[in-house]
Amino acid sequence: MKKLIYLFAVLLFASCSDKIMDEIDTNPNEPEEVSIKLLMPQVTTNAGFTITANSMAWYTSVFIEQTCGVHGQLLEADQRININSQTFNNDWNYMYLDQLMDLSQIIKKGSKGGTEDGNWKAVGIAKILYAHTFSVATDCFGQVPFSQALNPTDFPKPKFDNQQEIYTKLQTLLDEAIADLGKTSVGAIGGADLIYDGDAAKWIKAAWALKARLYNHLSKRDPQGSATSALDAVSKAFQSSAAEMKLDKFTEVATQQNPFFQEEADRGHHSMSKTMYDLLVANNDPRLARWFTKINGAFSPGKNGENQQDQAGTLYSKFTPELLSATTAVPIISFRELKFIEAEANFRKGDKVKAYEAYQAAVTVALTDNGISAADRNTFLAQPSVSPGKDALTLELIMKQKYIAMFMFQSIEAWTDWRRTGFPAMQNIYGNVPRRLPYPDNEITTNSGNIPANITNAKGVWWDDGTED
């Protein structure tokens, strides 16, 4: 009997041992297979938090003089100090190791043959966010890993693709996303999507908005063609600020606050800049008092490149709660941006009537979005310096008003606009506005053979200077 029991135990252990061993050291609360619905809140949050309004935005707001750096790394950035290969390591990792990796998993899971085959709505959303993330990456760095990225098994050292090729592929990816969102889809998303609550029609319009932005970026490479394509895309995108692509789910909880608010509350790196102040004062802009605090009863802008340390905000004007609070929404692509794109594109095409109409509408939307009353809007727009008539409209005027309208969460896009147009004029005594970000140290260390050679911050990306250096 003992021998039979022993034999039975051996057989039982042999039949179960593989399963038991597989379960050892496995945390049931950390499953290896994560569903699309669990990934969706993270990727939609990241689109507004780590991709749009994190440290790349903080630095570019100083580069483009929408703000001044008055403490720590941002004070150094204002003085063109320590902008090096270590500065943007975290941003690179946020994009590649977090956002893009999660988005690629959603696309794989929801596509044909995936574990959630037929979840086309999720696939379409993921492709839009994938295109958005890569557009930010290439606009900031130039050539980046694209075609061989996110596949470390086959491509542990991915090549850097040309920006022109990436731009073409991003437009194709957005076309695919629009088609996917039009398919019958299985699987509910709903509130897991923190931007549009899983509304496919709204995401399709967001895709067209991103297409319009990317077409407009090519103004120096193809002025007429890019304008035509941008206008077509604008006509199919969202048509109000209420429908724009934004993240507005921030709370008062410390880990769920607006990232720019967190940065200011924890570090106090920024102040009002003289460049922004001068533009607002020149036209008696009502946003000046709404956005900035006073020091001893007067506005006190910092001068880019000349500031002193002022973390506490005793020397230079800071930001009011009306502009920046814990729960302030972050626009990823705003309606006012689209109206300015419409104005610029029509201006490039020589249609002064449509350009002027779109310009005035853009300024009106920008004022309304910032809580300016109808009476104050009318007073502002009545000024000849703001509304000179269609025949006197200039690209400089369009871009100056867009620059103001993009404050304070769309500084990366404002930096792109400055690189494309040169407006407005910068005042930093050190000059040398960076035209691209330095590649991160961790990529240089692990993928040195593929890093484009002889890159400096002064060289433009392809859509800027026409070269793929």
N, C-alpha and C positions, 0 to 999 in steps of 0.2 A: 504493500500500500504506500509506504513512504517513497518507494522508487517511482510509483505511478504519479504521486503528487509532485515529486521533483521534476519528472519529465514534463508534466502538464505546465508547471511554472516556467520551465525553460522555453517551452513552445510559446506560451503566452507572452513572455518577455521578448522573445525573438520577433513575434508578430507585431508587437506594440512599440518596440524600442525606437524605431525610426521616427514614429510620430511623437513619442515622448521627448526624444532628443531635440526634435525640431521646435518643441514648445518651451524647452528650457531657456531661460534668459530672454523670453519674449514678453514684452509689456503689452497686455491687451488694450491698454489705453493709448498706445502709439502704433496703430496698424500700419503695415508696410504699404498697403493699397489704400490710397486716399481718394475719395469720391470727388467728382467735379463740384458737387454742391459744397463740399468742405473747402475746396480750393478757391472757389469764386469770391468769397468775401476778402480773402487775402489779396488777390490780384486786382480787384477793383479798388481796394484801399490803397495799394501801392501806386496805382496810376496817379492818384492825386497827392499822395504823401511822399514816397521816396523818389518818384520819377519827376514830378512836376515842381514840388515845393520844398525840396531838401537842400543839401549843401551846395549842389551845382547852381541852384536858384539863388542862394544866399551870395555866392561868389559873383555870379553874373550880374546881380543887382548892383554890386559895387563896381564891376568892370564898366557897366553901362551908365553908372552914376545916377541910377534911380534912388540909390541910398549911398551913404558914406560908411566906410568901416571905421569904427571908433574904439574898438577893443580887440585884443587877441589876434587871431588869424586874419580876421577881416580888416583890421587896421593895417596889418602887414600887406594884405592883398591890395589895399588902396595905395600903398607905397611900392607896389610891385616887388615885394619881398616874399620869398618862400612859396612861390607858386611853382611847385615841382612835382616830381613823379610820385610823391607820397600824398599829395593833397587830395586826390580823388579816388584813392583805392576803395574806400567804402562805397562810393557811388557806382563804380564799375561792378563791384560784387553785388550790390543791390539789383542792378540791371541783369547781370548774367546768371549769377548763382541763385537768386531768389525769383525775381519777376519773370524773366524769360524762361527759366527752367520750369516753373509752375505752369506758365501759359502753354509751353510745348506739351506738357502732360495733359492738359485739358484738350488740346487739339487732337492728340493721339487717342485719348480715351473716347472722345465723342465721335470720331470719324469712323468710317467703315472698317470693321474688323477690330475696333477697340473694345474695351471692357464695358463701355456705355454707348455702343454703336447706335448712331442715329440721333444723338443729342446735338443737332445742328445749330440750335440757338446758342449753346455754350461754345461750340466751335467758332461760330461767327464772332461772338463777343471776344473770345480769346485772340482771334486773328487781328481784330481792331487794336486791342491792347498790345499785341505783339508788334504790330506796325508802329504804334505810337512809341513804344519803348525803344525800338531800333532807330526811329527817326530822331529821338532825343540823343541817342548815343552817337549817331553819325553826324548830327549837326554840331555836337560839342567836340568830338574827337576827330572827325574826318573818316578815314578808312578804319573799319572795325571788323572783327570776325562776324561773318553772317552765314554764308552758305555751309561752312563746316563747324559752326558754333553749336554748342549744346549737345554734342555727340562725342564725349571724351573717350569712348571705347575705340571708335574708328579714327577720330581726329583729336588726339591728346594735345596737339599743338596746331590749332586751326589757323588757316591763312586769313589775312586781312583783305576783305573785298574792297574794290573801288567804290567810292561814294556814288558815282553816276550809276553803277550797276545796282547798288542797294536801292537807290531811289526808284528805279524802274521796277524792281521786285516788290517794293513796298506798295506801289500802286496796284500791281497785280494781286498782292495779298489782300488789299482792301476790296478789290473787285470780287475776289473769292468770298470774302466775309459777307458782302452784300448778298451774294447768291446763296450762301449757306443760311443766312437769316431769313431768306424767303422760302426755305424748305419746310416741310412738315417735320416737327421735332418731337422726340420723346424726352421724358425727364423734365421735372419742374425746376426752375431756378428761383423765381420770385425774389424775396427779400435777401437771398444770398448775394445777389448783385446789388452792391451799395451805390451804384450810379443811376441805373434806370429800372431797377426792380424787375429785370428780365423782359422788358418791353422791346421786342424785336424791331418794331417800326422806329422807335426812338434811336436804337443802336444803328440802324441803317442810315439815318440822318447824321448821326455822329461820324460814321464812316465817310460820308460825303464831305463833312466839315474838315476832317483830317486830310482828305484828298485835296481840298481847296488850299489848305495851308501848305502842303508839300508842293503843289503846282506853283504857288506864289513864290516859294523859296527860289525858284529857278529864274527869277526876273533878270538876273545878270547873264544868264546863259541863253535864254530864249524869251526875250521880252514880250513879243506878240503871242507866241504859241502858249506860253505859260499863263498869260492873261486870259486868253480864250478858254483854256481848260479850267482855270480857277473860277471864272464866272459861271461856267456850266455846273461845276461842283457846288458852288455857293447856292445856286438856284434849287438844288436838291437837298440841301442841308437844313438844319433846324432854323426856324424863323422867329424865335423869341428868346429872351434871356431865361425865361422859365424852363425852356426845353434844352438849354445848352448842356454840354458835357462837363459836369463838375462833381466834386466830392463834397457833400454837405452833411455828413453824418458825424461830425466831430462833437465831442461832449466836454464837460468840465473835468472829467477824469484825467489825471495827469498823462496817462499813456494813450489817450484818445483825443488829444487837443490838436488844433491847427499847428502844423510844424513850424511855421514862422513865428507864431505866438510862443511856442515852446522855446524856440531859439532866443527870442528876445527876453522872455521871463527868466531863463536860466543863465544867459550869457550877456545879453545887452550889447551885441556886436555892431548894431546899425544905428544910424540917425538919418534925419532928413539931409538931402544933399543940396548944395547951392544950385546945381544944374536944374533939379526939379523945382526948387523954390523960384528961380528966375523965370522959368516957363510959366508957372502958375501966377506969379505977380504981374507978369507982362500983360496978361489978359483979365486981371481981376477975377481969377478963377475961384468960384465958391468952394471948390474942393480943398483949397489950402487950409481953411479953418476947420474943415471937417476931418482932415487927415492928420494934422500935426499939432503937437503941443507947443506952448510958448514957454520961454525962459524969461523970468522977470517981466512978464507982460508983453513980450515981443517974440516973433519967430526968430530962431537962431539956427540957420543952416550950417552944416559942416562943409568945408571945402575939400573936395577929394584930393588926397595926397598931402594935405596940410593939417590934418586933424591931430588933436591931442587925445590921450586916453580919456574916455568918458563913458565908462560902463554904466554909471548911475544916472546918466541923462541930466546932468547939472549944467553942462555947457552947450549942448546942441539939442534941438527939438527932436522929440521922439514921436511915437505913433499913438493916435487916440484910440479908445475902445470902439469908436464908430468905424474905424478902418480895420483894426486888428483885435480880435478877441479869441478866446479859446475855441469858440464854435463857428468862427467865420469860415464860410465855404471857400474851397479852392477851385477856381475854374481851370479845367484841363484844356478845353477849347471853348472860348466864350463867344456869345453872339456878337458883342461889340467888335471882337477880332474879325469875324466874318464880314461885318459891314465895312470895316476899314480895308479888308482885302478887296471887297467889291469896289470901293472907291479907288484904290490904287490900280487895280486891274483895268478899270474903265479909263483911268487917266493914261495908262500906258497905251491903250488902244486909241486914244485921241477923242474919246466921247466925253466932252466936258460937261454936258448936261447930266448924264447918268453919274459921272464921277462926283459932281457937286451934290447931287441929290443923295447919293450914298454916303458921302462925307458928312453932310449935315445930319443924316440919320444916325451915323456912327457916333458922332459927338453927343447927340441927344440920348442915345442908348447908354453911353458911358456915364453921362451925368445922372440919368435915372437910376442906373444900377448902384450908384453911390449915394442915393438918398437925397439928391438935389431937387428942390421943389420946382414945380412948373414955372413959377414966376422967375426964379433965379436962373432956370435954364433959358428962358426967353431973353432975359437981360444979357446973359453971357453970349448967346448966339447972335444977338443984335449988333454986337461990336464988329466993325469992319475988319479988325485984326483977326477975328475968328471966322467971319462970314464975308469974304471979300467979293463974292460973286463968282460965277462959273469961269469967266474969262481970266480972273486973277488967281484962281486956284493953282497951287503949286504942289509938287511932290513933297517938298519940305514941310509945308503946312499940314498935309495929310499925315506925314510920319511923326511930326511933333505931337499932334493930338493923339495919335495912336500910342506913342510912347507914354503919354500921361495915362491913357486909358488902360494900358497893360500893367500899370502899377497896382499891387505890389507882388502879385503871385505869378505873373507871366513874364518874369525877367529874362528867362532863357529865350523866349520868343522876341522880346525887345532887343536882346543882344543880337539875335539873328537879323532883325530888321536893320539895326545899325550897320552890321557887316555888309548887308545888301545895298544900303542907300547912303550911309554916312550921316544920317540925321537922327537926332540933333547933334550939334557940335559938342564935343567933350571938353571939360575944363581941367582935368587932372594935370597937375604940374609935371608929373612924371611921363605923361603921354603913354605911348606904347600899349594901347588897349589890346589885350590878348584876343587873337582872332580864332583861337582854338584852345582846348584844354590839353595839358600834357598827359601822355599815356601813363597809366598807373604803374607803380613800382612792381606790384605783384605780377602784372602781365609782362613787363620787361624781363623779370627774373625767370619766369616759366616759359615764355614764348618769344625769346629774344630774336630767334632766327626769322620770325615773321613780322616783327614790328617795323613799320615803314621807317627808312633811314632819314637822318638829317631833318627831323621835324622840329620846328621851333614854334613858340607861342605866337610869333609874328606872322607866320605863314597862314594863309587862308585855307579853308576846306574847298572842295571842288566847286560847289556852286558859288563860292566867293571869288576865287582867283582863276578858276578854270583849269587848275592842274590837280593831279592826283599824287602830289609829293608827300 
